[in-house]
Amino acid sequence: MWFEQVLFFVAAIGALAGALGVVLFQNPFYSVLSLVGHLLGLAVLFLLLHAEFLAAAQVVVYAGAVMVLYLFVVAYIGGADEPLHPESGGVAVFGPLFAVAIAVELCIAFIASGLQALDTRGADLGPAFGSPGQIGELLLTDFLLPFEAASFLLLIAAVGAVVLARRRRGLEDEATGPMRGRHDDPPTETLEVRV
């Protein structure tokens, strides 16, 4: 029993540290790797909740496939030359205040719901709770629209990142630049073939 409690705190600290690393790191590669660590910590938390299928899906789908996609996009975009933080403006002033207000609100909500759950056994769940069949049924019935919307958002984010990277590097100008003229010119040298 004590091993589960220690593992819970280690996984929770790892998940929180990974989430903070995504926001605080300046290097996009480190941010993506922090997100992988965050997702692995969440997978351990799912295992502690006896949701083995969700833990496996978390590792295979998110920490595996989606993170590889993010790494490809970050590698294609490269390092950012512009500063990430604006020098002045409302975002620089009100952004941290807004983040603190949301953090306080979430802490109040978590503590209030946690205090209500004290001295209770929790929700009554059937033996098939969290099984692949039940999750598949929920994803294809009740949560079909959010499931498909998330997949479209990932696709749009990847395509948008590639388009923005091409604009920033000026790759669309190269297609109409001097390289194109070289291919359209007739050859100046002729080859002589002797038989």
Secondary structure by P-SEA (a helix, b strand, c coil): caaaaaaaaaaaaaaaaaaaaacccccaaaaaaaaaaaaaaaaaaaaaacaaaaaaaaaaccccaaaaaaaaaaaaaccccccccccccccccaaaaaaaaaaaaaaaaaaaaaaaaccccccccccccccaaaaaaaaacccaaaaaaaaaaaaaaaaaaaaaaaaaaaaaaaaacaaaaaaaccccbbbbbcc
